[in-house]
Amino acid sequence: MDVSQALDTRLTCRAFLDTPVPEATVRAILTAAARAPSGGNLQPWRVWALAGEPLAALCRSVTEKLRGGQFGEAPTEYLIYPPSMKDPFADRKRRAGEMMYDAIGVGRDDGAAQMVQLVRNFEFFGAPVGLFLAIDRSLQQGQWADVGMYLQSVMLLAREHELHTAPLESWAMWHRTVRTHLAIPDELMLFCGVGLGHIDVAHPINRTRTERAPLEDFAVLRGF
Ligand SMILES: Cc1cc2nc3c(=O)[nH]c(=O)nc-3n(C[C@H](O)[C@H](O)[C@H](O)COP(=O)(O)O)c2cc1C
């Protein structure tokens, strides 16, 4: 698989098979992804990889709280989105949500069904491996971009191993529970979770392909 194919076939997988992923594969992906560049070669990414009972216990802990009516842990570590979002960003977010809910037949006003889908985030959509990415809280925007490049490298390498991924910022809502379960030091901030595993191709939620704006909307080319 070349880079273009890995990029083209990566998607946010929201239904995984329970087929296990060997530890050696996870190690290979996490190691190779660390060839990602970072400003000043700071390599600011920190990763926890869970499978089996440690993963199940953490997922249970969060989903029980959600089902009990708790909606995350305040204060939030960082704002996942700006408090008020302008277009085109708000519109794109709305569109991605609509496409996802349409794929599984969940109506715009069906709060109960949307809640079921939210809970699935905290089960890693059934993935056998859950990764958690964290960053030292002393670091700045530049280093957050570096962690993003590490994340993308993990997702592309997963494709090379015929695996799929689901990056999940929603896990940041539960930073205290994750910190406690994984003994994450206080100086680190949880960025996101990432589900890793084999895609369930038969599941309708994996059949949508999100849209992208055309090049002219975001790029300026001069002097060619
Ligand atoms: C850092 C990051 C965090 C994300 N967090 C979530 C999440 O919590 N829940 C979710 O369903 N999707 C999440 N997504 C998936 C995005 O919604 C998805 O990438 C976007 O709609 C584009 O679709 P695609 O990944 O299928 O190309 C996240 C994506 C990224 C890059």
The ligand as a Gaussian input file, in Angstrom:
#p B3LYP/6-31G(d) Opt

LIG

0 1
 C       -8.345000      14.458000      16.646000
 C       -9.668000      13.909000      16.204000
 C      -10.650000      13.624000      17.134000
 C      -11.880000      13.081000      16.761000
 N      -12.816000      12.772000      17.723000
 C      -13.944000      12.121000      17.369000
 C      -14.863000      11.677000      18.355000
 O      -14.690000      11.902000      19.554000
 N      -15.958000      10.982000      17.952000
 C      -16.193000      10.699000      16.630000
 O      -17.204000      10.028000      16.333000
 N      -15.344000      11.130000      15.670000
 C      -14.230000      11.813000      16.000000
 N      -13.338000      12.217000      15.037000
 C      -13.581000      11.871000      13.645000
 C      -13.955000      13.061000      12.772000
 O      -15.303000      13.377000      12.956000
 C      -13.642000      12.666000      11.326000
 O      -12.244000      12.573000      11.187000
 C      -14.145000      13.665000      10.295000
 O      -15.553000      13.744000      10.306000
 C      -13.678000      13.275000       8.888000
 O      -14.125000      11.961000       8.577000
 P      -13.113000      10.777000       8.241000
 O      -12.162000      10.620000       9.408000
 O      -13.983000       9.561000       8.094000
 O      -12.381000      11.148000       7.005000
 C      -12.134000      12.806000      15.398000
 C      -11.145000      13.113000      14.453000
 C       -9.929000      13.642000      14.848000
 C       -8.869000      13.924000      13.804000

